[in-house]
């Protein structure tokens, strides 16, 4: 009988990961998630670098200044060097991001990596080339990233501006600056917005907190105010340079080159000596009074506040005052004056329109964020008021009311008003199981009882555990009551107390990693099985606010029946005996009994020369008899050896 060729695997064929080992299928996605977290952190850092780049570019405008002593325009050399270095650092981060997107393949920041690509390393590495080609062809990919790192402001500042100033083109310098700024700045804004949208679509959020979203909106508003203030400064210094040029043209023996300093880039050191023409222009009191001393002699329009700023030697004041103007103007929808010059009118129209859009967007976003912050608190207060009215109507004691209020507050503080069970209840079973596996696996592994169990057993346990919160002083289990669930402490401490005889009790403290209710484990493994739940051998009280995972009796019965071979292993038996509060108390009493017996024997041996030695049973003290009784009482509740038999 011939076999179809499609059913015969070739020698080079690889086995599908879905048919591989269960452990391998579970471990690789965890490593992939850690790698994905590092990518997300880099994306957040790169987003902040993009915002920093939007702040750095307008700073180039402040390198232009007017010398009050020489009445000429120049470039502040040291400020220009500082801004250029900052811009180069931001461009370097952009280039690193471009390299990562071309080289990392599945770790591309522009693409959401598929979890299936993490199953096989070769398959993941093979998908890097198509992703790189997609990045190169994307409209918001390689070409846009390459365009925004072009050194256009540096070229204009260090090459174009000095050449134009030497020719006396003072007013056109600002025009070239403004055009080059707009030519690259708006694509930068588009690039940052696209990257932000991709980050939100990939993660669902950016920084993961509501206050992070508010801070992001405030940063955007600050960047807009900074850019508007820088443009206002540039156009204002252009108006001042225009005034100086006009005064120079109206002065006999003054050429327009005198309005530009003889050293276009000034570093604060000695300058070249002035000739007669520039010296006479520097002493022109009429030009100084008209253009620089006051804004009333020349029609500055909306730039009248810029007059004392263009000659200010303080770089900090020169930067902060335009930012203040931008914040004030954008917040008040542009209550500014204007002349009839078309460029100034267009600038004011853009400012007013942008102010309207930015303020309404900012207020709307912050309102949404604040509503998301306060809505849960309002829901908590509403629930607390309803509970108070109900408890008063039922005439409940004050102590019970306080316990209920304390529990609700602690539950809200731990869950932040989010009901995880309600959120995951409507999800598909596989998705819900993976979510609980991700949330509970690390915590379940901290329990020593589960450290030697297989991944499949832990997955079934994670699927059935429930998160529980107990306020301080809450009695969780009473001695003698049926044990409803096993508890695994995650955070906080519980006190397990057991009555030995009369008023004597033993106490044991349970912390993170400890468990209680191991009577259920013996009950589930008992053969023949008894339906009646076992009684609790101790009283469990929460010493402080405690978080724990609970595994109900039916769920524990399901797990032990399906994975009985795991729970009857020698390692699990030893873990149960070592960490069980009942076994620990029994062992402590047995050790004390042995110590008292040894001490009694040594005492009798030392007194043997005084009186004949009597049998140990007759010379037992009252403490020894009491310890014997305690041991007899504690021996009964300990798990039976046969319960763990396979």
C-alpha positions in Angstrom: 0.0 0.0 0.0 1.5 3.3 -1.1 1.7 6.2 1.3 0.7 9.6 0.2 3.7 11.8 -0.3 2.2 14.7 1.7 2.0 12.6 4.8 5.7 11.6 4.7 7.9 14.0 6.5 11.1 15.0 4.7 14.4 14.7 6.5 14.8 18.5 6.7 11.3 19.0 8.0 11.0 20.5 11.5 8.6 19.4 14.1 6.0 22.0 14.9 6.4 23.7 18.2 2.8 22.9 19.1 3.8 19.2 19.2 6.9 19.8 21.4 7.4 19.5 25.0 4.9 21.4 27.3 7.7 22.9 29.4 9.5 24.3 26.4 6.3 25.8 25.1 5.8 27.6 28.4 9.2 28.8 29.1 10.0 30.5 25.9 7.1 33.0 26.0 8.3 34.1 29.4 11.7 35.0 28.1 10.0 36.7 25.2 7.9 38.8 27.5 11.0 39.9 29.4 12.6 40.9 26.1 9.4 42.7 25.1 9.5 44.7 28.4 12.9 46.0 27.5 11.6 47.1 24.1 8.7 48.9 25.8 11.1 50.7 28.1 13.3 51.8 25.2 10.1 53.0 23.4 9.2 55.2 26.4 12.8 56.6 26.6 12.7 57.3 22.9 9.4 59.1 23.2 10.9 61.4 25.8 13.9 62.0 23.6 11.5 63.0 20.8 9.9 65.5 23.1 13.3 66.8 24.1 14.1 67.2 20.4 11.0 69.3 20.0 12.3 71.5 22.8 15.8 71.8 21.5 15.1 73.0 18.0 13.4 76.3 19.0 16.5 77.1 21.1 18.4 77.8 17.9 16.5 81.1 17.6 17.9 82.4 20.9 21.4 82.3 19.5 20.6 85.5 17.6 21.0 88.7 19.6 21.6 92.4 19.2 24.6 94.3 20.7 23.3 97.3 22.6 26.7 99.0 22.4 27.3 98.5 18.7 23.7 98.4 17.4 24.4 95.3 15.3 23.1 91.7 15.0 25.3 88.8 15.9 25.3 85.1 16.9 25.9 84.1 20.5 28.8 81.6 20.0 28.7 79.7 23.3 24.9 79.4 23.3 25.1 78.2 19.7 27.7 75.5 20.7 25.5 74.3 23.6 22.4 74.0 21.5 24.3 72.3 18.7 25.7 69.7 21.1 22.2 69.0 22.5 20.8 68.6 19.0 23.6 66.2 18.0 22.9 64.1 21.1 19.2 63.8 20.3 20.1 62.9 16.7 22.4 60.2 18.0 19.6 58.6 19.9 17.4 58.8 16.8 20.1 57.0 14.8 20.4 54.3 17.5 16.7 53.8 17.2 17.0 53.5 13.4 19.7 50.9 13.8 17.7 48.9 16.3 14.7 48.8 14.0 16.9 47.6 11.1 18.9 45.1 13.0 16.6 43.8 15.7 13.9 42.3 13.4 11.1 41.2 15.7 12.1 43.8 18.3 11.2 46.5 16.0 9.5 49.4 17.8 7.2 50.0 14.9 5.8 46.5 14.9 4.0 44.5 17.6 6.0 41.2 17.9 3.9 38.1 17.6 4.1 35.7 20.5 4.3 32.9 18.1 7.6 34.2 16.8 9.1 33.5 20.2 8.4 29.8 20.0 11.2 29.1 17.6 14.3 31.2 17.7 15.2 30.5 14.0 11.7 31.4 12.9 11.9 34.7 14.9 15.3 35.5 13.4 14.0 34.7 9.9 11.2 37.2 10.2 13.7 40.1 10.7 14.3 40.8 7.0 10.6 41.3 6.0 10.1 43.6 9.0 13.2 45.6 8.0 11.9 45.9 4.4 8.5 47.0 5.7 10.2 49.6 7.9 12.2 50.9 4.9 9.1 51.2 2.7 6.9 52.7 5.3 5.9 56.4 5.0 6.6 56.9 8.7 9.6 54.7 8.7 13.2 55.0 7.6 12.8 58.0 5.3 11.0 60.1 7.9 13.5 59.1 10.6 16.3 60.0 8.3 14.8 63.4 7.4 14.3 64.5 11.0 18.0 64.0 11.8 19.3 66.0 8.9 21.5 68.8 10.4 19.4 71.6 8.8 19.5 74.0 11.9 23.2 73.4 12.3 23.9 74.3 8.7 21.8 77.4 8.9 23.3 78.5 12.1 27.0 77.9 11.4 27.3 78.4 7.6 24.3 80.3 6.2 23.8 82.9 9.0 27.5 84.2 9.1 27.6 84.5 5.3 24.4 86.5 5.2 25.4 88.7 8.1 28.7 89.6 6.4 26.6 90.8 3.4 24.3 92.9 5.7 21.2 90.7 5.1 20.0 91.0 8.7 16.3 90.7 8.2 16.5 87.9 5.7 18.5 85.8 8.2 15.4 85.4 10.4 13.3 84.5 7.4 15.8 81.7 6.5 15.8 80.6 10.1 12.0 80.5 10.3 11.6 78.6 7.0 14.2 76.0 7.8 12.6 75.6 11.2 9.1 75.0 9.9 10.5 72.8 7.1 11.8 70.3 9.7 9.8 71.0 12.8 6.4 70.0 11.6 7.6 66.6 10.2 9.2 66.1 13.7 5.8 66.8 15.3 4.2 64.3 12.9 6.9 61.7 13.6 6.4 62.1 17.4 2.6 61.9 17.1 2.8 58.8 14.9 5.2 57.1 17.3 3.0 57.9 20.2 0.0 56.4 18.5 1.9 53.3 17.6 3.0 53.0 21.2 -0.6 53.4 22.4 -1.9 50.9 20.0 0.8 48.3 20.9 0.5 48.7 24.7 -2.8 50.3 25.2 -1.1 53.0 27.3 2.3 54.8 27.4 3.4 55.1 31.0 0.8 52.9 32.6 -0.5 55.5 35.1 -3.1 58.2 34.9 -0.7 60.8 36.2 1.7 59.8 33.5 -1.0 60.7 30.9 -1.6 64.0 32.5 2.2 64.7 32.6 2.4 63.8 28.9 -0.4 66.3 28.0 1.3 69.0 30.1 4.6 68.3 28.3 2.9 68.7 25.0 1.4 72.0 26.1 4.7 73.2 27.4 6.5 72.3 24.1 3.8 74.2 22.1 4.3 77.2 24.3 8.0 77.0 24.0 7.8 76.8 20.2 5.4 79.7 20.0 7.5 81.8 22.3 10.7 81.1 20.3 8.9 82.1 17.0 7.7 85.2 18.7 11.3 86.0 19.7 12.6 85.4 16.2 10.0 87.6 14.6 10.5 90.2 17.3 14.2 90.4 16.8 13.6 90.6 13.0 11.4 93.6 13.7 14.2 95.2 15.8 16.7 94.5 13.0 14.3 96.0 10.5 14.1 99.1 12.6 17.9 99.4 12.8 18.2 98.8 9.1 15.6 101.6 8.5 17.5 104.0 10.7 20.8 103.1 9.1 19.4 103.8 5.6 18.1 107.1 6.8 21.5 108.1 8.3 24.1 109.7 6.1 27.2 107.6 5.6 25.8 104.4 7.0 25.6 101.2 4.9 23.3 98.3 5.8 26.3 96.2 6.6 26.7 98.2 9.7 23.5 96.6 11.2 25.4 93.3 11.3 28.4 93.0 13.6 31.8 92.7 12.1 32.2 89.3 13.9 29.1 87.3 13.0 29.7 84.7 15.7 30.8 86.2 19.0 32.3 84.1 21.8 32.8 86.9 24.3 36.5 87.5 23.6 38.1 90.5 22.0 36.6 91.8 18.8 38.0 93.5 15.8 38.4 97.3 16.0 35.6 99.4 14.5 36.2 101.6 11.6 34.9 105.1 11.4 31.6 104.2 9.8 30.7 101.5 12.4 32.0 103.7 15.2 29.7 106.6 14.2 26.8 104.1 13.8 27.4 102.8 17.3 27.1 106.3 18.6 23.8 107.0 16.8 21.6 108.0 19.8 18.5 108.5 17.6 18.6 104.9 16.3 19.2 103.6 19.8 16.3 105.6 21.3 14.0 104.6 18.4 14.7 100.9 18.2 16.1 99.6 21.5 15.4 102.0 24.4 11.6 102.0 24.0 8.9 100.3 22.0 6.8 103.5 21.7 9.0 105.1 19.0 8.6 102.2 16.5 5.5 100.2 15.6 6.4 96.8 17.1 2.8 95.6 17.3 2.6 92.2 19.1 6.4 92.2 19.6 6.6 95.3 21.8 7.6 93.2 24.8 10.6 91.9 22.9 12.5 95.2 22.9 14.3 94.9 26.3 14.9 91.2 25.6 16.9 91.3 22.3 19.8 93.2 24.0 19.6 91.2 27.3 22.9 89.5 28.1 21.2 86.9 30.4 20.5 83.8 28.4 18.2 82.3 31.0 15.9 85.4 30.9 16.0 85.4 27.1 14.7 81.8 27.1 12.2 81.9 30.0 10.4 85.1 29.0 9.3 83.9 25.6 8.1 80.6 27.2 6.1 82.7 29.7 4.7 84.7 26.8 3.7 81.5 25.0 2.0 80.0 28.0 0.1 83.3 28.7 -0.9 83.7 25.0 -2.0 80.1 24.5 -3.9 80.2 27.8 -5.8 83.4 27.0 -6.5 82.6 23.3 -4.1 85.3 22.0 -5.0 88.6 23.6 -2.3 90.4 21.7 -1.9 93.5 19.6 -1.1 93.5 15.9 0.0 95.7 13.1 -1.1 95.6 9.4 2.0 93.5 8.3 0.8 90.3 6.8 3.4 88.0 8.4 2.5 89.3 11.9 -1.2 88.9 11.2 -0.7 85.3 9.9 1.4 84.5 13.0 -1.3 85.9 15.3 -4.0 83.9 13.5 -1.9 80.7 13.9 -1.3 81.4 17.6 -5.0 82.1 18.3 -6.1 78.9 16.5 -3.5 76.8 18.1 -4.4 78.2 21.5 -8.0 77.2 21.0 -7.2 73.7 19.9 -4.5 73.1 22.5 -6.4 74.4 25.5 -9.6 72.5 24.6 -7.7 69.3 24.0 -5.7 69.7 27.2 -8.8 70.4 29.3 -10.6 67.5 27.7 -7.8 65.0 28.3 -7.1 66.1 31.8 -10.8 65.9 32.6 -10.9 62.3 31.3 -7.8 61.4 33.3 -9.1 63.0 36.5 -12.5 61.3 36.0 -10.7 58.0 35.7 -8.9 58.7 38.9 -11.8 59.9 41.0 -14.6 57.6 39.6 -13.3 54.6 41.5 -13.0 56.6 44.7 -16.5 57.9 44.2 -17.7 54.3 43.6 -16.0 53.3 46.8 -17.6 56.1 48.8 -21.0 55.3 47.3 -20.6 51.6 48.2 -19.5 52.5 51.8 -22.6 54.8 52.2 -24.9 52.0 51.0 -23.2 49.5 53.4 -23.6 52.0 56.3 -27.2 52.5 55.6 -27.8 48.8 55.4 -25.9 48.0 58.6 -27.8 50.8 60.5 -31.1 49.5 59.2 -30.2 46.0 60.5 -28.9 47.3 63.8 -25.6 45.7 63.5 -23.0 46.3 66.3 -20.4 49.0 66.0 -17.6 46.4 66.0 -19.0 44.6 62.9 -19.5 48.0 61.1 -15.9 48.9 61.7 -14.7 45.5 60.5 -16.7 45.8 57.3 -15.4 49.4 56.6 -11.8 48.3 57.3 -12.2 45.3 54.9 -13.6 47.4 52.1 -10.9 50.0 52.4 -8.1 47.4 52.4 -9.6 45.6 49.5 -9.8 48.8 47.5 -6.3 49.7 48.4 -5.0 46.3 47.3 -7.1 46.1 44.1 -7.3 49.8 43.3 -11.0 49.4 42.7 -10.5 46.8 40.0 -12.3 43.5 40.3 -10.0 41.1 38.5 -12.4 38.2 38.6 -15.2 40.2 37.0 -12.8 41.5 34.3 -11.6 38.0 33.3 -14.9 36.2 33.7 -16.1 37.1 30.2 -12.8 36.2 28.5 -12.3 32.9 26.6 -11.1 30.0 28.8 -7.7 29.9 27.1 -7.1 33.6 27.5 -8.3 33.7 31.1 -6.1 30.7 31.9 -3.0 32.4 30.4 -3.8 35.6 32.3 -4.1 33.8 35.6 -1.0 31.8 34.8 1.0 35.0 34.3 -0.3 36.7 37.4 -0.1 33.7 39.8 2.8 31.6 38.7 5.6 33.5 40.4 3.6 33.8 43.6 2.7 30.1 43.6 6.3 29.1 43.0 7.2 31.0 46.2 5.2 28.4 48.2 7.7 25.6 49.2 5.0 23.0 48.8 4.8 23.7 45.0 8.5 24.1 44.3 9.0 20.5 43.2 5.8 20.2 41.0 5.6 20.2 37.2 4.5 23.1 35.1 1.2 21.4 34.2 0.3 21.0 37.9 1.1 24.6 38.7 -1.0 25.7 35.7 -4.0 23.9 37.0 -3.4 25.3 40.5 -3.1 28.8 39.1 -6.3 28.4 37.2 -8.3 27.6 40.4 -6.7 29.8 43.1 -8.6 32.9 44.2 -7.1 36.1 45.6 -8.3 36.8 49.1 -7.7 39.8 51.5 -8.1 39.6 55.2 -8.1 42.7 57.4 -6.1 42.9 60.7 -7.7 40.9 63.5 -10.0 38.9 61.2 -10.6 35.3 62.4 -10.2 33.3 59.3 -10.7 29.7 60.6 -11.8 28.5 64.0 -10.5 25.3 65.6 -13.0 22.5 65.1 -14.8 24.1 62.1 -14.7 22.3 58.8 -11.7 23.3 56.6 -13.1 25.0 53.5 -9.9 25.9 51.7 -6.1 25.9 51.8 -4.6 29.3 52.2 -1.2 30.3 50.8 0.1 33.6 52.3 1.4 36.1 49.8 1.8 39.2 51.9 1.3 39.8 55.6 1.3 37.5 58.5 -1.2 35.1 60.2 -1.2 33.5 63.6 -2.1 29.8 64.0 -3.1 28.9 67.5 -4.0 25.4 68.8 -5.5 24.5 72.2 -3.4 21.9 74.0 -5.0 21.5 77.4 -7.3 23.7 79.5 -6.0 27.3 79.0 -2.7 26.3 77.4 -2.3 27.1 73.7 0.5 26.9 71.2 1.1 29.7 68.7 2.8 29.6 65.3 3.3 32.6 62.9 2.7 32.2 59.2 4.4 34.5 56.8 4.8 34.8 53.0 5.3 31.4 51.5 3.6 29.5 54.4 0.3 27.8 54.0 -2.6 26.6 56.2 -5.3 24.0 55.8 -3.1 21.0 55.1 -5.8 18.9 56.6 -7.5 19.1 53.2 -4.5 17.5 51.5 -4.8 14.5 53.7 -8.5 14.4 53.2 -8.2 14.5 49.4 -5.6 11.7 49.4 -7.4 9.4 51.9 -8.5 6.0 50.7 -11.4 5.2 51.0 -12.5 8.8 50.4 -14.8 10.4 53.0 -17.2 13.2 51.8 -17.2 15.0 55.2 -14.7 17.8 55.4 -12.0 17.4 58.0 -12.1 19.7 61.1 -9.6 22.4 61.6 -6.9 21.7 64.2 -6.1 25.3 64.8 -7.5 28.8 64.8 -6.2 31.2 62.2 -6.1 35.0 62.8 -4.7 37.7 60.6 -2.1 39.6 62.6 -2.0 42.4 59.9 -3.6 43.1 56.6 -2.9 39.9 54.7 -3.2 38.9 51.1 -3.4 35.2 50.3 -4.4 32.8 47.6 -7.1 30.3 48.5 -7.7 26.9 46.9 -11.2 25.6 47.7 -11.8 22.0 48.8 -13.4 21.0 45.5 -10.6 22.6 43.5 -7.9 20.9 45.6 -9.8 17.6 45.2 -9.8 18.0 41.5 -6.0 18.7 41.3 -5.1 15.9 43.7 -7.2 13.4 41.8 -5.8 14.2 38.4 -2.2 14.6 39.6 -2.1 12.1 42.5 1.3 10.8 41.6 2.8 14.3 42.2 1.2 14.8 45.7 2.2 11.4 47.0 5.9 11.8 46.1 8.5 11.9 48.8 9.5 15.5 48.2 5.9 16.8 48.6 5.4 14.6 51.7 8.5 16.1 53.3 7.5 19.7 52.3 4.1 19.2 53.9 5.6 17.9 57.1 8.2 20.6 57.3 6.0 23.6 56.6 2.7 22.5 58.1 1.8 24.4 61.4 0.4 21.2 62.9 3.5 19.2 62.2 5.7 21.9 63.5 3.8 22.2 66.8 3.8 18.5 67.2 7.6 18.4 66.5 8.2 21.2 69.0 6.4 19.4 71.8 8.1 16.1 71.0 11.5 17.9 71.2 10.6 19.5 74.5 9.4 16.1 75.9 12.7 14.5 74.9 14.6 17.4 76.4 12.8 17.1 79.7 13.3 13.3 79.8 17.0 13.8 79.2 17.2 16.4 81.8 15.4 14.2 84.3 17.7 11.3 83.6 20.8 13.4 84.2 19.3 14.8 87.4 18.6 11.3 88.7 22.1 10.1 87.7 23.7 13.0 89.6 21.7 12.1 92.7 22.3 8.3 92.5 24.9 8.4 95.3 22.3 9.9 97.7 19.4 7.6 97.1 18.7 4.6 95.0 17.8 5.3 91.4 14.2 4.8 90.7 12.7 3.9 87.3 12.2 6.8 84.9 8.4 6.3 84.8 8.0 6.7 88.5 10.3 9.8 88.8 8.6 11.8 86.0 7.8 15.3 87.0 4.5 17.0 86.5 6.0 18.9 83.5 6.9 15.6 81.9 3.5 14.2 82.5 1.9 17.3 81.0 4.2 17.1 78.0 3.3 13.5 77.5 -0.4 14.5 77.5 0.3 17.3 75.0 2.1 14.9 72.7 -0.7 12.5 72.9 -3.2 15.2 72.0 -1.1 16.5 69.2 -0.4 13.1 67.7 -4.0 12.6 66.7 -4.4 15.5 64.3 -1.2 15.0 62.4 -1.6 13.5 58.9 -1.7 9.8 58.7 1.2 8.0 57.0 -1.2 5.9 54.9 -2.9 9.0 53.5 0.1 9.7 51.2 0.4 6.2 49.9 0.0 5.8 46.2 
